[in-house]
Amino acid sequence: MLRAVRAAEMPVRTPMAWWRVATSCAMVVLVVFGIYAGSMQYQKQQRLEALRAEHRRLETELQQVKAMADDAPPVVVLDKGDTRVIVDLNRTQQTYY
């Protein structure tokens, strides 16, 4: 008698129930993979944007350094041993060393 009651209480598992579980697991895996791929793409874009910003900053700094180098007065550096003499070429009076 108890077997008959237990058999009536237990639902009969059909193959369709397993397919539903398998498809829901596959959907969860696809959603997780999609979120992961999206986050990796977002991180890549952020890193690329940071590199572009740094490149622009370095280009601006290089242009400033080039402008300063163009504005530098012409000089001559004379070295002999431990002695170094720097002479400005725009100077009009003669300098004897």
C-alpha positions in Angstrom: 0.0 0.0 0.0 2.8 2.4 0.9 4.5 1.7 -2.4 1.4 2.7 -4.3 1.1 5.9 -2.4 4.8 6.8 -2.9 4.6 6.0 -6.6 1.6 8.3 -6.9 3.3 11.1 -5.1 6.5 10.9 -7.2 6.2 12.8 -10.4 7.1 10.8 -13.5 10.3 12.3 -15.1 10.0 12.6 -18.8 12.9 13.2 -21.2 11.5 16.7 -21.8 12.3 17.7 -18.2 16.0 16.9 -18.9 16.0 18.9 -22.1 14.6 21.9 -20.2 17.4 21.6 -17.6 20.0 21.3 -20.3 18.8 24.2 -22.3 18.5 26.4 -19.2 22.1 25.5 -18.3 23.2 26.3 -21.8 21.5 29.6 -21.7 23.1 30.5 -18.4 26.5 29.6 -19.8 25.9 31.7 -22.9 24.8 34.7 -20.7 27.9 34.4 -18.5 30.2 34.1 -21.5 28.5 37.1 -23.1 29.0 39.2 -20.0 32.6 38.1 -19.8 33.3 38.9 -23.4 31.6 42.3 -23.1 33.7 43.2 -20.0 36.9 42.2 -21.7 36.0 44.3 -24.7 35.2 47.3 -22.4 38.6 46.9 -20.6 40.4 46.8 -24.0 38.6 49.9 -25.1 39.5 51.7 -21.8 43.2 50.7 -22.1 43.3 51.8 -25.7 41.7 55.2 -24.9 44.3 55.7 -22.1 47.1 54.9 -24.5 45.7 57.4 -27.0 45.4 60.1 -24.4 49.0 59.4 -23.3 50.2 59.6 -26.9 48.5 62.9 -27.4 50.1 64.2 -24.2 53.5 63.1 -25.3 53.1 64.6 -28.8 52.1 68.0 -27.2 55.1 67.8 -24.8 57.4 66.9 -27.8 56.1 70.0 -29.7 56.8 72.2 -26.7 60.4 70.8 -26.3 61.0 71.3 -30.1 59.8 74.9 -29.8 62.1 75.5 -26.8 65.0 74.0 -28.8 64.3 76.3 -31.8 64.3 79.4 -29.5 67.7 78.5 -27.9 70.5 80.9 -28.6 73.4 79.6 -30.6 76.4 78.8 -28.4 79.8 77.2 -28.7 81.1 74.9 -26.0 84.9 74.6 -25.8 86.3 71.7 -23.7 89.9 71.1 -22.7 90.4 68.7 -19.9 88.4 69.8 -16.8 87.8 73.3 -18.3 84.6 74.1 -20.2 83.9 77.5 -21.8 80.5 78.3 -23.2 80.5 81.2 -25.7 77.4 83.0 -27.0 77.7 83.4 -30.7 75.4 86.5 -30.7 77.7 88.4 -28.5 79.2 91.4 -30.3 82.3 92.0 -28.2 85.3 89.8 -28.4 86.1 87.5 -25.5 89.6 86.3 -24.8 90.1 83.1 -22.8 
